[in-house]
């Protein structure tokens, strides 16, 4: 578990190592569909040093929200 900016516990989600989502919506399509902390590559799927860890809400209004 990680502490989010709101001081709640945020589970880190295990992602497919070959899946490099550009946003939470794509992570929802590719992954387990659970809310939690995901690594996304918003600009470039190839350059791993440009990844971000974000909390993805996969429950509200169909999921896929940052």
Secondary structure, 3 states (H helix, E strand, C coil): CEECCCCCEECECCCCCCCCCCCHHHHHHHCCCCCEEEEECCCCCCCHHHCEEEEEECCHHHCCEC
